Amino acid sequence: MKEFVKYLLLGFFFWIIIEWATVFQTNVGEWMNYFPGILLFYLPYPLIFGYLIYNRKWSNKKIFFATIIAAFIIEILITRNELLYQWPVMLAAIPVVIAIYSFLTFVPKWAIEGEIQENLITIIPMFVIIIIISVSTYAKGSGLA
């Protein structure tokens, strides 16, 4: 299977898992209300980045800057993530958002290219951030926090 198609499928899968874990896990009903429209939200990201990585052959540096721009567009302009508008919360929220979007961009790429082992030092902190956000989402949604 072509690398681009693998990236699209794996990236789409990661979007579903990460979005559920960090946003909707305690409110599956709300998440399901957005279907099938939500799928149209999850597909463009891996489609665009798959194109930039495998068709345009962008470097990791260019991809990282594109990731930051995409995160800005999605989180500030589209979803209007309130945490990115509040001082001083934004000082913690911005790196968290960059870590999550970097995970969504690079981990599928590294998996397809067989570079997971070489990038574990980067993947582990991003994954830890995702776990922390997931646990806090669960705690907040379930009334524990």
C-alpha distance (Angstrom), angle and dihedral (degrees) to the residues before:
residue distance angle dihedral
M1 . . .
K2 3.77 . .
E3 3.82 115.3 .
F4 3.80 91.9 -122.8
V5 3.82 92.2 56.8
K6 3.81 91.4 45.5
Y7 3.81 89.6 51.1
L8 3.80 91.5 48.7
L9 3.81 92.8 50.9
L10 3.81 96.0 42.4
G11 3.81 92.5 43.0
F12 3.79 90.9 50.1
F13 3.83 90.3 49.5
F14 3.82 90.9 49.9
W15 3.82 91.1 49.8
I16 3.80 91.3 54.4
I17 3.82 93.9 47.0
I18 3.82 96.8 42.5
E19 3.80 94.3 43.9
W20 3.79 91.9 49.2
A21 3.82 92.2 46.4
T22 3.80 97.4 45.8
V23 3.81 101.4 35.1
F24 3.80 119.0 10.7
Q25 3.82 108.9 27.9
T26 3.80 95.2 110.2
N27 3.79 93.7 39.6
V28 3.79 105.8 46.9
G29 3.79 90.2 153.8
E30 3.79 91.8 61.9
W31 3.81 90.0 46.6
M32 3.80 91.4 51.2
N33 3.82 90.6 50.4
Y34 3.80 88.1 65.1
F35 3.82 93.7 56.2
P36 3.00 131.5 140.6
G37 3.81 89.9 13.3
I38 3.79 91.4 57.6
L39 3.79 89.4 62.5
L40 3.78 88.4 62.0
F41 3.80 87.0 57.1
Y42 3.82 93.9 50.8
L43 3.80 97.7 46.1
P44 3.83 103.0 58.3
Y45 3.81 94.9 58.9
P46 3.82 97.5 58.8
L47 3.80 89.4 35.9
I48 3.81 92.3 56.6
F49 3.79 95.1 41.3
G50 3.80 93.1 43.9
Y51 3.79 87.4 54.5
L52 3.82 93.0 48.2
I53 3.82 93.3 46.0
Y54 3.81 102.1 40.6
N55 3.79 105.5 22.6
R56 3.80 102.5 32.2
K57 3.85 93.1 31.5
W58 3.80 93.6 -139.0
S59 3.79 117.7 -175.1
N60 3.80 120.9 -112.1
K61 3.80 89.1 -106.9
K62 3.81 92.5 56.2
I63 3.79 90.4 44.2
F64 3.82 90.6 51.9
F65 3.82 92.2 52.1
A66 3.82 89.8 46.8
T67 3.82 87.7 50.8
I68 3.80 90.8 55.3
I69 3.81 90.9 49.0
A70 3.82 91.8 47.7
A71 3.82 90.9 48.4
F72 3.81 89.5 50.9
I73 3.81 92.5 49.6
I74 3.80 94.2 46.4
E75 3.80 100.4 39.4
I76 3.80 100.3 37.4
L77 3.79 106.9 26.3
I78 3.82 102.3 30.1
T79 3.82 109.2 26.9
R80 3.81 96.1 21.3
N81 3.80 94.2 -141.1
E82 3.81 102.6 -152.9
L83 3.79 93.2 -152.7
L84 3.80 89.6 68.3
Y85 3.81 91.6 56.7
Q86 3.80 99.4 50.1
W87 3.77 122.4 88.7
P88 3.10 123.1 -114.9
V89 3.84 94.1 7.1
M90 3.79 88.8 67.3
L91 3.82 89.6 66.6
A92 3.81 88.7 68.8
A93 3.81 97.4 30.4
I94 3.80 96.6 56.8
P95 3.85 95.5 58.6
V96 3.81 89.8 43.5
V97 3.80 91.6 53.3
I98 3.81 91.1 46.8
A99 3.83 90.3 50.0
I100 3.81 93.2 50.4
Y101 3.79 94.2 46.7
S102 3.80 91.3 44.6
F103 3.80 88.2 53.4
L104 3.82 89.9 50.8
T105 3.80 91.2 48.6
F106 3.79 105.3 38.7
V107 3.82 107.6 29.7
P108 3.83 93.6 64.5
K109 3.83 88.6 47.2
W110 3.80 92.8 49.2
A111 3.81 91.7 45.3
I112 3.79 92.4 52.6
E113 3.80 93.1 44.2
G114 3.82 93.2 46.0
E115 3.81 93.0 -116.3
I116 3.81 101.0 123.3
Q117 3.80 93.7 107.9
E118 3.81 92.8 50.1
N119 3.79 91.2 50.8
L120 3.81 101.5 42.5
I121 3.81 90.7 110.6
T122 3.81 87.2 63.1
I123 3.80 98.7 35.3
I124 3.81 97.1 52.5
P125 3.84 96.9 59.6
M126 3.82 90.8 45.1
F127 3.80 90.0 49.9
V128 3.82 91.6 47.7
I129 3.81 89.5 53.4
I130 3.81 90.1 50.8
I131 3.83 90.5 49.8
I132 3.83 91.5 49.5
I133 3.82 91.5 49.7
S134 3.81 90.4 46.2
V135 3.81 92.7 51.0
S136 3.80 92.2 47.0
T137 3.82 90.4 47.8
Y138 3.78 89.6 51.9
A139 3.80 92.8 46.3
K140 3.80 92.2 49.1
G141 3.80 95.0 43.5
S142 3.78 95.0 46.1
G143 3.81 94.0 47.0
L144 3.80 95.2 -111.5
A145 3.80 92.8 119.4
